[in-house]
Each structure stands twice: as C-alpha cells, then as structure tokens.
C-alpha cells in the first residue's frame, strides 16, 4: 500500500478530532512521498520530555486536554518548517488548530516560505478526517504506542501480536497521558470550539476536502493517496 514514490506532493494539512487517525495516516503519507510528518502534539511531547521552557509551560495544559497558546505553537512550527527536509513538502498533523493558527500559516506560506520556483505548491492540500463519536472513543481509549519506534497500536482495533509489546522491537507499549477518559471530553470540546473554525476557514477559501475517516485504515489511506495524486496529476 505505502509503496514509495518520488512524486512531489507539497504541503499537506491533516485535520480531524482527537483519535481521527491523523498520526496514522501522516506516517503512511511520509513513507510514500518521502516528506516529513510535522506533528505539533509529538513536538510538544518531546519538549515536555526534554524539560524545555516550552515543555514546562505546555505540560499542564496538555494534561488538561486544552490547547497550548497560539504564539508558542506557531513559533515551534516556524522553526520546524524552515528546516531543509521540509523543502519538498511536509505533513502538518494537529496544526493548525485555531483560526488564528490557520491565518498565521497562510501568512508564513505567502511570505517567509514562498518559493518563486514553485508557486502552485504554495498552498497546502487540506484533508479533514470525519469520524463518528463512538469510534473515536474506541480509538483513543485503546491507543498504545511504542516509545522506541513510535509505532501506534490499538488494543481494540489493531492489537500487537503479543499483548502490550511492540511487534517491531518488543518494547513495552505505553498509554499517552491525555488518553485517559477524563481528559477526553475537554479535548473533544477544544476541538468543537476552537478547531471547527479552522475547517470553516478552509471551507470558505474552497480548500477543504473532507473524507470518511470511519473506514478501515487502508481504505482511508487509499482515499488520501487518490486526493494527493489527483492534485498533482
Ligand atoms: P495531538 O498529539 O495532536 O493529539 P490529537 O489531535 O488529540 O490527536 P491524536 O494524536 O489523539 O489522534 P490522531 O488523529 O493522530 O489519531 P491516531 O492516528 O493516533 O495533541 C495533543 C495535545 O497537544 C493537544 O490536546 C494540545 O494540548 C496540544 N497541541 C497539539 N497541537 C496543538 C496546536 N496546534 N495548538 C495548540 N495545542 C496543540 O489514531 C488513534 C487510534 O486509532 C490509534 O490506536 C490507531 O491505531 C487507531 N486508528 C487510526 N485510524 C484507524 C482506522 N481507520 N480504523 C481503526 N483504527 C484506527
């Protein structure tokens, strides 16, 4: 399925509620098109683990299921997108998450990251994964990940071969701190109240593509690859 291609695809934005499958699909796009996954959740968790100033500020906010401030997240994203591996494109996973972040990203693309030789690739392809609420619950409460290789599992939907151990390297799988049931509701509320306007923003600009994220993983991937191929055919 994720056979690599050298086709240029440019920036991709994956939108969708917590547990929609953004990280799962971002990794598959990364494998096929050779462009990096830029996950703001992962970058923030790395900062928390390293005990940076940003990580210290973000830790409690994330544990409550709320959003980290726009200024802090935007600066972190800017630093990442100017790195050389993003030149051919990148997959934004979990960003933008507020209307202010979406407007900021457009300004960044239009000015700082604008590449004269590739004007048609200035705007990202924006894909939203729509998933039913009960499916989201199963996906989030069942999610486990490997702290060594980053592979994502789900004890209900995609279990490892040996209970709680990574298929690739045998490391004991971990549960994310904010996947606890009591944090789920605030995360979903943050999505409804603060991230829905991002969809409206791209919809108004005629740049939003919604897909059915309820389908099995491979079917979701197929829909995404088709969109990416059509865009650059
Ligand atoms: P972040 O890490 O971005 O979390 P999220 O958006 O809540 O998304 P998730 O990682 O929970 O889900 P996902 O859509 O990636 O699903 P996955 O592929 O893992 O953010 C965490 C926190 O950081 C935020 O709450 C906030 O505090 C902060 N933050 C991050 N970005 C920010 C920003 N821009 N601004 C401000 N604050 C920010 O899949 C989930 C599970 O489902 C897995 O077990 C997987 O195996 C399974 N699964 C996936 N697809 C399928 C399928 N099709 N069928 C069956 N199972 C599936």
py3Dmol code that shows the C-alpha trace and the ligand (Angstrom):
import py3Dmol

protein = """\
ATOM      1  CA  UNK A   1       0.000   0.000   0.000  1.00  0.00           C
ATOM      2  CA  UNK A   2       2.635   2.556   1.068  1.00  0.00           C
ATOM      3  CA  UNK A   3       4.984   1.912  -1.864  1.00  0.00           C
ATOM      4  CA  UNK A   4       7.342   4.883  -2.091  1.00  0.00           C
ATOM      5  CA  UNK A   5       7.020   7.399  -4.923  1.00  0.00           C
ATOM      6  CA  UNK A   6       9.227  10.334  -5.762  1.00  0.00           C
ATOM      7  CA  UNK A   7       6.258  12.399  -6.989  1.00  0.00           C
ATOM      8  CA  UNK A   8       6.285  15.893  -5.459  1.00  0.00           C
ATOM      9  CA  UNK A   9       3.267  16.468  -3.320  1.00  0.00           C
ATOM     10  CA  UNK A  10       3.902  19.750  -1.459  1.00  0.00           C
ATOM     11  CA  UNK A  11       2.462  20.600   1.960  1.00  0.00           C
ATOM     12  CA  UNK A  12      -0.443  18.555   3.337  1.00  0.00           C
ATOM     13  CA  UNK A  13      -2.611  19.509   6.336  1.00  0.00           C
ATOM     14  CA  UNK A  14      -4.481  16.740   8.159  1.00  0.00           C
ATOM     15  CA  UNK A  15      -7.423  17.964  10.229  1.00  0.00           C
ATOM     16  CA  UNK A  16      -9.720  15.926  12.437  1.00  0.00           C
ATOM     17  CA  UNK A  17     -10.730  15.330  16.051  1.00  0.00           C
ATOM     18  CA  UNK A  18      -8.550  13.538  18.616  1.00  0.00           C
ATOM     19  CA  UNK A  19      -8.215   9.907  17.565  1.00  0.00           C
ATOM     20  CA  UNK A  20      -9.353  10.508  13.977  1.00  0.00           C
ATOM     21  CA  UNK A  21      -6.232   8.827  12.584  1.00  0.00           C
ATOM     22  CA  UNK A  22      -4.145  11.874  11.643  1.00  0.00           C
ATOM     23  CA  UNK A  23      -0.897  10.430  13.021  1.00  0.00           C
ATOM     24  CA  UNK A  24      -1.534   7.008  11.487  1.00  0.00           C
ATOM     25  CA  UNK A  25      -2.206   8.447   8.040  1.00  0.00           C
ATOM     26  CA  UNK A  26       0.604  11.033   8.283  1.00  0.00           C
ATOM     27  CA  UNK A  27       3.113   8.188   8.709  1.00  0.00           C
ATOM     28  CA  UNK A  28       1.772   6.464   5.608  1.00  0.00           C
ATOM     29  CA  UNK A  29       1.987   9.666   3.523  1.00  0.00           C
ATOM     30  CA  UNK A  30       5.515  10.162   4.844  1.00  0.00           C
ATOM     31  CA  UNK A  31       6.527   6.652   3.750  1.00  0.00           C
ATOM     32  CA  UNK A  32       5.008   7.009   0.289  1.00  0.00           C
ATOM     33  CA  UNK A  33       6.076  10.540  -0.603  1.00  0.00           C
ATOM     34  CA  UNK A  34       9.237  10.878   1.472  1.00  0.00           C
ATOM     35  CA  UNK A  35       8.159  14.111   3.148  1.00  0.00           C
ATOM     36  CA  UNK A  36       8.334  14.583   6.950  1.00  0.00           C
ATOM     37  CA  UNK A  37       5.451  14.377   9.396  1.00  0.00           C
ATOM     38  CA  UNK A  38       5.289  17.559  11.460  1.00  0.00           C
ATOM     39  CA  UNK A  39       3.086  16.669  14.418  1.00  0.00           C
ATOM     40  CA  UNK A  40       2.645  19.526  16.876  1.00  0.00           C
ATOM     41  CA  UNK A  41       1.491  17.022  19.525  1.00  0.00           C
ATOM     42  CA  UNK A  42       4.725  14.999  19.102  1.00  0.00           C
ATOM     43  CA  UNK A  43       6.890  18.135  19.079  1.00  0.00           C
ATOM     44  CA  UNK A  44       5.216  19.369  22.279  1.00  0.00           C
ATOM     45  CA  UNK A  45       5.593  15.951  23.960  1.00  0.00           C
ATOM     46  CA  UNK A  46       9.298  15.959  23.015  1.00  0.00           C
ATOM     47  CA  UNK A  47       9.622  19.376  24.655  1.00  0.00           C
ATOM     48  CA  UNK A  48       7.869  18.076  27.770  1.00  0.00           C
ATOM     49  CA  UNK A  49      10.248  15.069  27.907  1.00  0.00           C
ATOM     50  CA  UNK A  50      13.311  17.300  27.450  1.00  0.00           C
ATOM     51  CA  UNK A  51      12.067  19.733  30.115  1.00  0.00           C
ATOM     52  CA  UNK A  52      12.460  22.797  27.846  1.00  0.00           C
ATOM     53  CA  UNK A  53      10.816  26.112  28.756  1.00  0.00           C
ATOM     54  CA  UNK A  54       8.073  25.392  26.226  1.00  0.00           C
ATOM     55  CA  UNK A  55       7.642  21.867  27.573  1.00  0.00           C
ATOM     56  CA  UNK A  56       7.308  23.099  31.141  1.00  0.00           C
ATOM     57  CA  UNK A  57       4.642  25.602  30.066  1.00  0.00           C
ATOM     58  CA  UNK A  58       2.790  23.074  27.894  1.00  0.00           C
ATOM     59  CA  UNK A  59       2.780  20.066  30.213  1.00  0.00           C
ATOM     60  CA  UNK A  60      -0.120  21.017  32.480  1.00  0.00           C
ATOM     61  CA  UNK A  61      -2.152  22.488  29.605  1.00  0.00           C
ATOM     62  CA  UNK A  62      -1.866  19.248  27.621  1.00  0.00           C
ATOM     63  CA  UNK A  63      -2.689  17.112  30.665  1.00  0.00           C
ATOM     64  CA  UNK A  64      -5.957  19.064  30.996  1.00  0.00           C
ATOM     65  CA  UNK A  65      -6.781  18.486  27.314  1.00  0.00           C
ATOM     66  CA  UNK A  66      -6.605  22.181  26.477  1.00  0.00           C
ATOM     67  CA  UNK A  67      -4.701  23.908  23.694  1.00  0.00           C
ATOM     68  CA  UNK A  68      -1.230  25.385  24.114  1.00  0.00           C
ATOM     69  CA  UNK A  69      -1.058  29.112  23.242  1.00  0.00           C
ATOM     70  CA  UNK A  70      -1.023  30.081  19.567  1.00  0.00           C
ATOM     71  CA  UNK A  71       2.193  32.094  19.902  1.00  0.00           C
ATOM     72  CA  UNK A  72       4.168  29.223  21.418  1.00  0.00           C
ATOM     73  CA  UNK A  73       2.909  26.635  18.933  1.00  0.00           C
ATOM     74  CA  UNK A  74       3.361  28.878  15.876  1.00  0.00           C
ATOM     75  CA  UNK A  75       6.962  29.678  16.797  1.00  0.00           C
ATOM     76  CA  UNK A  76       7.673  25.956  17.266  1.00  0.00           C
ATOM     77  CA  UNK A  77       6.135  25.189  13.833  1.00  0.00           C
ATOM     78  CA  UNK A  78       8.052  28.008  12.121  1.00  0.00           C
ATOM     79  CA  UNK A  79      11.345  26.643  13.452  1.00  0.00           C
ATOM     80  CA  UNK A  80      10.467  23.186  12.131  1.00  0.00           C
ATOM     81  CA  UNK A  81       9.210  24.222   8.679  1.00  0.00           C
ATOM     82  CA  UNK A  82      12.343  26.177   7.800  1.00  0.00           C
ATOM     83  CA  UNK A  83      14.455  23.030   8.201  1.00  0.00           C
ATOM     84  CA  UNK A  84      15.821  21.688   4.882  1.00  0.00           C
ATOM     85  CA  UNK A  85      13.871  18.406   4.955  1.00  0.00           C
ATOM     86  CA  UNK A  86      10.614  20.394   4.603  1.00  0.00           C
ATOM     87  CA  UNK A  87      11.661  21.936   1.287  1.00  0.00           C
ATOM     88  CA  UNK A  88       9.839  19.309  -0.852  1.00  0.00           C
ATOM     89  CA  UNK A  89       6.773  19.341   1.374  1.00  0.00           C
ATOM     90  CA  UNK A  90       5.599  18.189   4.807  1.00  0.00           C
ATOM     91  CA  UNK A  91       2.530  16.833   6.533  1.00  0.00           C
ATOM     92  CA  UNK A  92       1.085  19.031   9.243  1.00  0.00           C
ATOM     93  CA  UNK A  93      -0.597  16.749  11.784  1.00  0.00           C
ATOM     94  CA  UNK A  94      -2.502  18.602  14.530  1.00  0.00           C
ATOM     95  CA  UNK A  95      -1.796  22.060  13.125  1.00  0.00           C
ATOM     96  CA  UNK A  96      -3.478  24.483  12.518  1.00  0.00           C
ATOM     97  CA  UNK A  97      -5.868  24.013  15.395  1.00  0.00           C
ATOM     98  CA  UNK A  98      -7.326  27.504  15.766  1.00  0.00           C
ATOM     99  CA  UNK A  99      -8.441  30.053  13.181  1.00  0.00           C
ATOM    100  CA  UNK A 100      -5.537  32.269  14.302  1.00  0.00           C
ATOM    101  CA  UNK A 101      -3.065  29.433  13.582  1.00  0.00           C
ATOM    102  CA  UNK A 102      -4.607  28.906  10.112  1.00  0.00           C
ATOM    103  CA  UNK A 103      -4.289  32.607   9.279  1.00  0.00           C
ATOM    104  CA  UNK A 104      -0.716  32.619  10.609  1.00  0.00           C
ATOM    105  CA  UNK A 105       0.171  29.599   8.445  1.00  0.00           C
ATOM    106  CA  UNK A 106      -1.161  31.292   5.313  1.00  0.00           C
ATOM    107  CA  UNK A 107       0.933  34.368   6.067  1.00  0.00           C
ATOM    108  CA  UNK A 108       4.022  32.213   6.619  1.00  0.00           C
ATOM    109  CA  UNK A 109       3.463  30.362   3.344  1.00  0.00           C
ATOM    110  CA  UNK A 110       2.762  33.523   1.428  1.00  0.00           C
ATOM    111  CA  UNK A 111       5.794  35.423   2.660  1.00  0.00           C
ATOM    112  CA  UNK A 112       8.535  33.600   4.545  1.00  0.00           C
ATOM    113  CA  UNK A 113       8.219  30.165   2.901  1.00  0.00           C
ATOM    114  CA  UNK A 114       7.114  31.296  -0.535  1.00  0.00           C
ATOM    115  CA  UNK A 115       9.234  29.652  -3.207  1.00  0.00           C
ATOM    116  CA  UNK A 116       9.220  31.516  -6.506  1.00  0.00           C
ATOM    117  CA  UNK A 117      10.107  28.440  -8.497  1.00  0.00           C
ATOM    118  CA  UNK A 118       7.063  26.506  -7.280  1.00  0.00           C
ATOM    119  CA  UNK A 119       4.197  28.999  -6.958  1.00  0.00           C
ATOM    120  CA  UNK A 120       1.482  26.365  -7.433  1.00  0.00           C
ATOM    121  CA  UNK A 121       2.700  24.463  -4.414  1.00  0.00           C
ATOM    122  CA  UNK A 122       2.413  27.408  -2.034  1.00  0.00           C
ATOM    123  CA  UNK A 123      -0.923  26.255  -0.555  1.00  0.00           C
ATOM    124  CA  UNK A 124      -1.330  23.009   1.351  1.00  0.00           C
ATOM    125  CA  UNK A 125      -3.851  20.328   0.476  1.00  0.00           C
ATOM    126  CA  UNK A 126      -6.202  20.328   3.466  1.00  0.00           C
ATOM    127  CA  UNK A 127      -7.830  16.983   4.270  1.00  0.00           C
ATOM    128  CA  UNK A 128     -10.252  16.505   7.173  1.00  0.00           C
ATOM    129  CA  UNK A 129     -10.908  13.026   8.565  1.00  0.00           C
ATOM    130  CA  UNK A 130     -14.518  12.752   9.758  1.00  0.00           C
ATOM    131  CA  UNK A 131     -15.081  10.056  12.381  1.00  0.00           C
ATOM    132  CA  UNK A 132     -18.123   9.014  14.423  1.00  0.00           C
ATOM    133  CA  UNK A 133     -18.004   9.789  18.182  1.00  0.00           C
ATOM    134  CA  UNK A 134     -18.225   6.162  19.384  1.00  0.00           C
ATOM    135  CA  UNK A 135     -15.421   5.149  17.035  1.00  0.00           C
ATOM    136  CA  UNK A 136     -13.288   7.995  18.443  1.00  0.00           C
ATOM    137  CA  UNK A 137     -13.837   6.658  21.969  1.00  0.00           C
ATOM    138  CA  UNK A 138     -12.638   3.184  20.950  1.00  0.00           C
ATOM    139  CA  UNK A 139      -9.646   4.595  19.113  1.00  0.00           C
ATOM    140  CA  UNK A 140      -8.486   6.839  21.938  1.00  0.00           C
ATOM    141  CA  UNK A 141      -9.083   4.574  24.916  1.00  0.00           C
ATOM    142  CA  UNK A 142      -7.456   1.654  23.058  1.00  0.00           C
ATOM    143  CA  UNK A 143      -4.418   3.501  21.701  1.00  0.00           C
ATOM    144  CA  UNK A 144      -0.960   2.328  22.741  1.00  0.00           C
ATOM    145  CA  UNK A 145       2.363   3.376  21.235  1.00  0.00           C
ATOM    146  CA  UNK A 146       5.911   2.137  21.211  1.00  0.00           C
ATOM    147  CA  UNK A 147       8.286   4.570  22.966  1.00  0.00           C
ATOM    148  CA  UNK A 148      11.201   3.186  20.916  1.00  0.00           C
ATOM    149  CA  UNK A 149       9.981   3.205  17.304  1.00  0.00           C
ATOM    150  CA  UNK A 150       6.782   5.293  17.597  1.00  0.00           C
ATOM    151  CA  UNK A 151       4.514   2.646  16.042  1.00  0.00           C
ATOM    152  CA  UNK A 152       0.859   3.105  17.046  1.00  0.00           C
ATOM    153  CA  UNK A 153      -1.421   0.189  18.066  1.00  0.00           C
ATOM    154  CA  UNK A 154      -4.948  -0.156  19.368  1.00  0.00           C
ATOM    155  CA  UNK A 155      -5.872  -2.858  21.857  1.00  0.00           C
ATOM    156  CA  UNK A 156      -9.437  -2.982  20.493  1.00  0.00           C
ATOM    157  CA  UNK A 157      -8.862  -2.435  16.787  1.00  0.00           C
ATOM    158  CA  UNK A 158      -5.238  -3.188  15.898  1.00  0.00           C
ATOM    159  CA  UNK A 159      -3.614  -5.143  18.749  1.00  0.00           C
ATOM    160  CA  UNK A 160       0.063  -6.125  18.787  1.00  0.00           C
ATOM    161  CA  UNK A 161       0.840  -9.832  18.246  1.00  0.00           C
ATOM    162  CA  UNK A 162       1.951 -10.170  21.897  1.00  0.00           C
ATOM    163  CA  UNK A 163      -0.133  -8.340  24.488  1.00  0.00           C
ATOM    164  CA  UNK A 164       1.292  -4.831  25.286  1.00  0.00           C
ATOM    165  CA  UNK A 165       4.590  -5.446  23.397  1.00  0.00           C
ATOM    166  CA  UNK A 166       5.723  -3.785  20.154  1.00  0.00           C
ATOM    167  CA  UNK A 167       5.750  -6.137  17.143  1.00  0.00           C
ATOM    168  CA  UNK A 168       8.869  -4.427  15.758  1.00  0.00           C
ATOM    169  CA  UNK A 169      11.232  -4.246  18.731  1.00  0.00           C
ATOM    170  CA  UNK A 170       9.462  -5.914  21.679  1.00  0.00           C
ATOM    171  CA  UNK A 171       9.402  -2.695  23.771  1.00  0.00           C
ATOM    172  CA  UNK A 172       6.583  -2.409  26.330  1.00  0.00           C
ATOM    173  CA  UNK A 173       3.845  -0.217  24.873  1.00  0.00           C
ATOM    174  CA  UNK A 174       2.732   2.954  26.669  1.00  0.00           C
ATOM    175  CA  UNK A 175      -0.544   4.861  27.007  1.00  0.00           C
ATOM    176  CA  UNK A 176      -0.494   8.605  26.403  1.00  0.00           C
ATOM    177  CA  UNK A 177      -1.120  10.728  29.478  1.00  0.00           C
ATOM    178  CA  UNK A 178      -4.010  12.599  27.808  1.00  0.00           C
ATOM    179  CA  UNK A 179      -5.760   9.427  26.565  1.00  0.00           C
ATOM    180  CA  UNK A 180      -7.369   8.967  29.987  1.00  0.00           C
ATOM    181  CA  UNK A 181     -11.158   9.054  29.786  1.00  0.00           C
ATOM    182  CA  UNK A 182     -11.420  12.170  31.998  1.00  0.00           C
ATOM    183  CA  UNK A 183      -9.204  14.169  29.617  1.00  0.00           C
ATOM    184  CA  UNK A 184     -11.029  13.048  26.500  1.00  0.00           C
ATOM    185  CA  UNK A 185     -14.055  15.305  26.974  1.00  0.00           C
ATOM    186  CA  UNK A 186     -12.022  18.534  27.294  1.00  0.00           C
ATOM    187  CA  UNK A 187     -10.027  17.520  24.182  1.00  0.00           C
ATOM    188  CA  UNK A 188     -13.211  16.962  22.202  1.00  0.00           C
ATOM    189  CA  UNK A 189     -14.639  20.250  23.495  1.00  0.00           C
ATOM    190  CA  UNK A 190     -11.453  22.075  22.445  1.00  0.00           C
ATOM    191  CA  UNK A 191     -11.856  20.505  19.001  1.00  0.00           C
ATOM    192  CA  UNK A 192     -15.502  21.569  18.669  1.00  0.00           C
ATOM    193  CA  UNK A 193     -14.997  25.089  19.942  1.00  0.00           C
ATOM    194  CA  UNK A 194     -11.531  26.015  18.695  1.00  0.00           C
ATOM    195  CA  UNK A 195     -10.692  23.725  15.774  1.00  0.00           C
ATOM    196  CA  UNK A 196     -14.039  23.643  13.938  1.00  0.00           C
ATOM    197  CA  UNK A 197     -13.450  27.276  12.867  1.00  0.00           C
ATOM    198  CA  UNK A 198     -10.304  26.055  11.077  1.00  0.00           C
ATOM    199  CA  UNK A 199     -12.497  23.870   8.843  1.00  0.00           C
ATOM    200  CA  UNK A 200     -14.778  26.872   8.238  1.00  0.00           C
ATOM    201  CA  UNK A 201     -11.734  28.963   7.337  1.00  0.00           C
ATOM    202  CA  UNK A 202     -10.534  26.480   4.691  1.00  0.00           C
ATOM    203  CA  UNK A 203     -14.082  25.804   3.507  1.00  0.00           C
ATOM    204  CA  UNK A 204     -14.640  29.490   2.811  1.00  0.00           C
ATOM    205  CA  UNK A 205     -11.385  29.537   0.848  1.00  0.00           C
ATOM    206  CA  UNK A 206     -12.562  26.479  -1.149  1.00  0.00           C
ATOM    207  CA  UNK A 207      -9.598  24.460   0.116  1.00  0.00           C
ATOM    208  CA  UNK A 208     -11.201  21.873   2.412  1.00  0.00           C
ATOM    209  CA  UNK A 209     -11.545  18.216   1.396  1.00  0.00           C
ATOM    210  CA  UNK A 210     -13.488  16.007   3.837  1.00  0.00           C
ATOM    211  CA  UNK A 211     -13.162  12.249   3.784  1.00  0.00           C
ATOM    212  CA  UNK A 212     -14.735   9.360   5.656  1.00  0.00           C
ATOM    213  CA  UNK A 213     -12.277   8.536   8.435  1.00  0.00           C
ATOM    214  CA  UNK A 214     -14.563   5.832   9.880  1.00  0.00           C
ATOM    215  CA  UNK A 215     -13.387   3.316   7.307  1.00  0.00           C
ATOM    216  CA  UNK A 216     -10.597   0.793   7.942  1.00  0.00           C
ATOM    217  CA  UNK A 217      -7.093   2.278   7.861  1.00  0.00           C
ATOM    218  CA  UNK A 218      -6.167   1.033   4.388  1.00  0.00           C
ATOM    219  CA  UNK A 219      -9.375   2.455   2.904  1.00  0.00           C
ATOM    220  CA  UNK A 220      -8.715   5.838   4.488  1.00  0.00           C
ATOM    221  CA  UNK A 221      -5.162   5.751   3.128  1.00  0.00           C
ATOM    222  CA  UNK A 222      -6.472   4.939  -0.335  1.00  0.00           C
ATOM    223  CA  UNK A 223      -8.795   7.958  -0.276  1.00  0.00           C
ATOM    224  CA  UNK A 224      -5.905  10.211   0.789  1.00  0.00           C
ATOM    225  CA  UNK A 225      -3.464   8.914  -1.818  1.00  0.00           C
ATOM    226  CA  UNK A 226      -6.097   9.382  -4.509  1.00  0.00           C
ATOM    227  CA  UNK A 227      -6.582  13.025  -3.474  1.00  0.00           C
ATOM    228  CA  UNK A 228      -2.835  13.661  -3.439  1.00  0.00           C
ATOM    229  CA  UNK A 229      -2.353  12.024  -6.839  1.00  0.00           C
ATOM    230  CA  UNK A 230      -5.301  13.930  -8.368  1.00  0.00           C
ATOM    231  CA  UNK A 231      -3.985  17.228  -7.043  1.00  0.00           C
ATOM    232  CA  UNK A 232      -0.673  16.859  -8.763  1.00  0.00           C
ATOM    233  CA  UNK A 233      -1.663  14.876 -11.825  1.00  0.00           C
TER     234      UNK A 233
END
"""
ligand_1 = """\
57
LIG
P -2.104 15.709 19.392
O -0.975 14.833 19.712
O -2.144 16.417 18.101
O -3.426 14.855 19.612
P -4.859 14.872 18.890
O -5.124 15.859 17.845
O -5.788 14.855 20.026
O -4.819 13.640 18.019
P -4.407 12.229 18.429
O -2.910 12.093 18.376
O -5.074 11.846 19.714
O -5.120 11.348 17.327
P -4.786 11.076 15.815
O -5.823 11.726 14.983
O -3.354 11.349 15.483
O -5.067 9.512 15.796
P -4.056 8.257 15.688
O -3.553 8.124 14.302
O -3.071 8.266 16.796
O -2.255 16.839 20.533
C -2.120 16.560 21.891
C -2.194 17.854 22.681
O -1.110 18.725 22.310
C -3.449 18.711 22.458
O -4.519 18.281 23.275
C -2.934 20.100 22.834
O -2.853 20.266 24.238
C -1.522 20.088 22.290
N -1.457 20.574 20.890
C -1.108 19.849 19.795
N -1.148 20.606 18.694
C -1.532 21.839 19.098
C -1.779 23.049 18.399
N -1.635 23.134 17.056
N -2.182 24.129 19.115
C -2.330 24.068 20.450
N -2.120 22.947 21.172
C -1.718 21.839 20.499
O -5.110 7.074 15.914
C -5.765 6.897 17.154
C -6.012 5.387 17.403
O -6.947 4.919 16.427
C -4.772 4.506 17.260
O -4.838 3.489 18.221
C -4.873 3.929 15.844
O -4.261 2.661 15.762
C -6.388 3.837 15.641
N -6.822 4.104 14.270
C -6.417 5.115 13.452
N -7.075 5.064 12.270
C -7.914 3.992 12.348
C -8.880 3.412 11.432
N -9.106 3.934 10.222
N -9.574 2.337 11.860
C -9.354 1.808 13.097
N -8.459 2.296 13.998
C -7.754 3.393 13.622
"""
view = py3Dmol.view(width=600, height=400)
view.addModel(protein, "pdb")
view.setStyle({"model": 0}, {"cartoon": {"style": "trace"}})
view.addModel(ligand_1, "xyz")
view.setStyle({"model": 1}, {"stick": {}})
view.zoomTo()
view.show()
